[in-house]
Amino acid sequence: MTETAKKRATYEDLYSIPGNMIGEIIKGKLTVTLLKSDAIMNHEL
């Protein structure tokens, strides 16, 4: 039985995320979250 090794996230992965998203590496896994738009953020204030 063969298993595929999972690729750990790197800083290069973080740098490749678009500017409207936030990324973080947690325990080797890349997590990406979409940022709210300025209009929505200003409305919530």
Sequence and secondary structure as in RCSB ss.txt:
>XXXX:A:sequence
MTETAKKRATYEDLYSIPGNMIGEIIKGKLTVTLLKSDAIMNHEL
>XXXX:A:secstr
          HHHHHTS TTEEEEEETTEEEEEE   HHHHHHH 
